[in-house]
Amino acid sequence: MDRLKGKVAAITGAALGLGRATAIRMAEEGAAVAILDRLDEGQALADALTARGLKAHFWPLDVTREEEVHSVLAAIVHRFGRLDVMVNNAGVAGANKPTDQLTEAEWDQVMDVNVKGVFFGTKHAIAHLRAAGGGSIINLSSIYGLVGAADNPPYHASKGAVRLMSKNDALIYAPDKIRVNSIHPGFIWTPMVQGYLEGQADQAAARSALDALHPLGHVGEPDDIAWACVYLASDESKFVTGAELVVDGGYTAR
């Protein structure tokens, strides 16, 4: 229960899915958790955690707006006294079209959230992490930041960018004792994946096919990623930076 005792963690896209699971597990492990999201469900999550005696607060945030990111991170430090962990989790799947059929607006929408959002989160967390004497930045990439799947070009490009941003920032900020790592989930049972299945004619067959992509025989659960985030946020990973933590049921092992 104390793996993150005394730490303050900010999590973008924390209202649902992977971010929500991460906020819950980090709070349970002793962190004060800043739940950041555009969705009102973030307030309900913060209320539920505080009702359990855990430390959490919700701030509405659009990660594509730099001034919002700057002001919200400052507000977190004002409320909790410091910032130790920045989880850049907010992301969108975007338009699933071949490259030659994508519009500029469709491309930009994915890049704005998935890449620029990570840039802003990292940029404005650095000063606070330095003030705390170091810390951990955790960037959510994807298996599709490692391998291709012949679909969704902007998503692949954005997650590949997050992978290399993480490695480069790990080198830049190592002297400040700021660790930067990326997590690469396989298919995880989240609203995003549910939405994908709901768009299929035969949802049961689509779910079976999705499960079969993973050698372990099933898609993952949000907690599979949440615990990876807890590890990278904790002092257990004090010698880990610039790494790719792949949590994919064996998807990329082929």
KACOR-V693782 format. One line per field, one symbol per residue. phi: phi as a letter, one per 40 degrees, with the letter a starting at -180 (. if undefined). psi: psi as a letter, one per 40 degrees, with the letter a starting at -180 (. if undefined). Layout:
phi->???
psi->???
//
This chain:
phi->.bcbdgcbbbbcgccbfcccccccccccchccbccbacccdcccccccccccgccaabbcabccbccccdcccccccccbgabbbbbcbdabcgccbcdcbcccccccccccccbcccdcccdccddccdccghibbbbccadccbbcbfafdccdccccccdcdccccdccbdccgbcbbbbbcccbcbdccdcccccccbccccccccdccbdcgaccbdcccdcccddcccccbcbbagcbccbbfgdccc
psi->efdfheihhhhifedibdddddddddddeeihhhhhieiedddddddddddeeihiihhhhheehddddddddddddddeeihdhhhgdhiidahgiideeiiddddddddddddddddddddedddddddeeiahhhhhbideediiefigddddddddddddddddddddeddefhihiihgiahigidddddddeeidgdddddddddedhdeeiiiiddddddddddddiedfeehieihhhgefedee.
//
